[in-house]
Amino acid sequence: MNYCSEECRSVDFDWFHWAECGLLDRLQDESLGRLALLVYRLVVKSGLQTCIDTHDADLALTEKNCIYDSEDYACAFLQVRTSKS
């Protein structure tokens, strides 16, 4: 993988590489779907318990209190599909 700078490489490693190394082939496998890597990163970044707590929380209260924050799992959890299946 190529990076524009040493700083970008370091940030990527600190954020996700430690958790993805050895799993990328599987996470990018089309049989899992195109969003598997994103979902994995959300769980790694937020923590499994945060994901479970958000899922189990009162949806109306979560929506009311959710201000977009790229570090907050609730914002990703509240996304809706944009196409019909």
C-alpha positions as CSV (number, residue, x, y, z in Angstrom):
1,M,0.0,0.0,0.0
2,N,1.3,3.5,-0.9
3,Y,0.9,6.5,1.3
4,C,1.3,10.2,0.6
5,S,3.5,10.6,3.7
6,E,5.0,8.8,6.7
7,E,2.4,10.6,8.8
8,C,-0.5,9.1,6.8
9,R,1.1,5.6,7.0
10,S,1.5,6.0,10.8
11,V,-2.1,7.2,11.3
12,D,-3.4,4.3,9.2
13,F,-1.4,1.8,11.3
14,D,-2.5,3.3,14.5
15,W,-6.2,3.4,13.5
16,F,-6.7,0.0,11.8
17,H,-3.8,-1.9,10.5
18,W,-3.0,-3.6,13.8
19,A,-6.5,-5.0,13.7
20,E,-6.7,-5.8,10.0
21,C,-3.3,-7.2,9.2
22,G,-3.9,-10.8,8.1
23,L,-7.6,-10.3,7.7
24,L,-7.8,-7.9,4.7
25,D,-8.1,-10.6,2.1
26,R,-11.1,-12.1,3.9
27,L,-12.7,-8.6,4.7
28,Q,-12.5,-7.6,1.1
29,D,-13.9,-10.9,-0.2
30,E,-17.0,-10.2,-2.3
31,S,-18.9,-13.0,-0.7
32,L,-19.0,-10.9,2.5
33,G,-20.3,-7.9,0.8
34,R,-18.8,-4.5,-0.1
35,L,-19.3,-3.1,3.4
36,A,-17.6,-5.8,5.4
37,L,-14.4,-3.8,5.9
38,L,-16.4,-0.7,7.0
39,V,-18.5,-2.7,9.5
40,Y,-15.3,-4.3,10.9
41,R,-13.7,-0.9,11.3
42,L,-16.7,0.4,13.1
43,V,-16.7,-2.4,15.6
44,V,-12.9,-2.1,16.1
45,K,-13.0,1.7,16.5
46,S,-16.1,1.8,18.6
47,G,-15.7,-1.4,20.6
48,L,-18.1,-4.3,20.6
49,Q,-19.8,-3.2,23.8
50,T,-20.5,0.3,22.4
51,C,-22.1,-1.3,19.3
52,I,-24.2,-3.6,21.4
53,D,-25.3,-0.8,23.8
54,T,-26.2,1.4,20.8
55,H,-28.2,-1.4,19.2
56,D,-30.1,-2.0,22.5
57,A,-30.7,1.6,23.3
58,D,-34.0,3.5,22.8
59,L,-33.8,4.5,19.1
60,A,-35.8,7.7,19.5
61,L,-33.5,8.9,22.3
62,T,-30.4,7.9,20.3
63,E,-31.6,9.8,17.2
64,K,-32.5,12.9,19.3
65,N,-29.0,13.1,20.9
66,C,-27.0,12.1,17.8
67,I,-24.9,14.9,16.4
68,Y,-22.6,13.7,13.7
69,D,-19.2,12.7,15.0
70,S,-16.9,10.5,12.9
71,E,-15.8,8.9,16.2
72,D,-19.3,8.0,17.3
73,Y,-20.8,4.6,16.3
74,A,-24.4,5.8,16.9
75,C,-24.2,8.0,13.8
76,A,-23.2,5.1,11.7
77,F,-25.8,2.8,13.3
78,L,-28.6,5.3,12.5
79,Q,-27.8,5.4,8.8
80,V,-30.6,4.1,6.5
81,R,-30.4,2.3,3.3
82,T,-30.7,4.6,0.2
83,S,-31.9,1.9,-2.2
84,K,-34.6,-0.7,-2.2
85,S,-33.6,-4.4,-2.4
